[in-house]
Amino acid sequence: QVQLVESGGGLVQPGGSLRLSCAASGSIFSINTMGWYRQAPGKQRELVAVMDRGGITNYADSVKGRFTISRDYTKNTVYLHMNSLKPEDTAVYYCKLFLIATMRDYWGQGTQVTVSS
């Protein structure tokens, strides 16, 4: 069983910053990719940023230069550092990991990020 616990969401003004955290626990052998997705009301879930086990990253064009993904391999934790936040960044942010051992994706419960003045 795999558990993902997210934290760090909240309300922030435009131009502000937040850091999201996602800690994985359970039967998490051979984690490959960890990353973040988001879903705004009425929209499909979309990729925000992912990092594979080798440290290679991929970002959505809309967040490049503003968001940074990082991982602590010793703690099985992935972070999303979000700067220069915009109202259009408002969404529920979900953590996802892919395990080589099971060839499956696992999702967190989501954390709300609201950017508003």
Secondary structure, DSSP 4 states (H G I P E B T S, - for coil): -EEEEEE--EEE-TT--EEEEEEEEES--SEEEEEEEEE-TTS--EEEEEE-TT--EEE-GGGTTTEEEEEETTTTEEEEEE-S--GGG-EEEEEEEEETTTTEEEE---EEEEE--
